């Protein structure tokens, strides 16, 4: 019977190896906007961003099938979150 330490070590090894082949690429330039995460959504109003970028509320379902598309997710359930003066940017990513 496998001991607890051996089982734990085996699980950690498997989890570590599972992530080895994954790469994170910044295909849309999201890295340059990460400083806005946690700040007010209004800070995104005057940005020079690609034409196919999207801004939406955190509860809105969207397709993330375009790795070159820049996405700004704002706190709040819908598109009104983008213009709400109290809304914050909660995530910026490609997809």
N, C-alpha and C positions, 0 to 999 in steps of 0.2 A: 504494500500500500504506500502510495506517495505521501510524503510528509507535507505539512502545511507550507514550510519554507520552500520546498522544491516546487510545489504547485504554484505558489505566488511568483517565484522567479520565472517559471515557465510562462505564466500569463503575461508578465511584464515584458519578456523577450518577444512574445508573439505580438503584443501591442506595439512595441517599438519597431519591429520589422514590418508591420503592416503599413506604417507611414513612410517607409524608406523610398518607395517608388513615386511618391506624390511630390509634385512640384507646384509651387505657387508662382504664377507668372502675372505680371502687371500689364496685361494686354491693352488696357484702356487708359492708363495713366492715373489710376486711383491713388497710388502712393503719394502723389504730390498734393492731394487734398486731405490726407488723413488728419492733419492738424485741426481740421474743422469739426471732427467728431467730438461730441460733447458740448459744442458751442451752439449759439442760436442759429436757427435756420435762415434768418435774414442775412447772414454772412455769405450765403450762397447766391444771393440775388444778382450780383454784378460780376460773377465769375465768367471768364472766357473758357467755356467748356465745349466739347464736340457737340454738333447738332443732334446726334442721336442719343444724347444723355437723357436720363429720366430722374424726376423728383417725385416721390410718392410717400404716402403715410405708411406707418409700420404694419397696419393690418390689411393693406391692399395686396391681393394676389397678383403677381406679375410673372411672366416667363423670364427665365434667366438663361436663354439659349444663345446669346450673342456675346462671346467673350470680349469683343471690342467695345461694348456699350458700357458707359459709365453710369452707375446708379447711386443716387443719394436717397437714403431712407430717413424720413423725419418722424419725430415722435408725434403720435396722434393717429387716429384710425383711418383717415382718408386724405384726399388731396388738400383739404383745407389746412392740414398740418403744415404744409409748405409755407403758407402765408400767415399762419398764426404767430403773433409776435413773441409768444412764450414757447414755441416749439423749438426743439433741439435736433441737431443732426445726430442720428444714432448709428449710422453705418454708411460707409462708402465702399463700393466694390465693383468689380467687372462682372458682367453677365447679362 
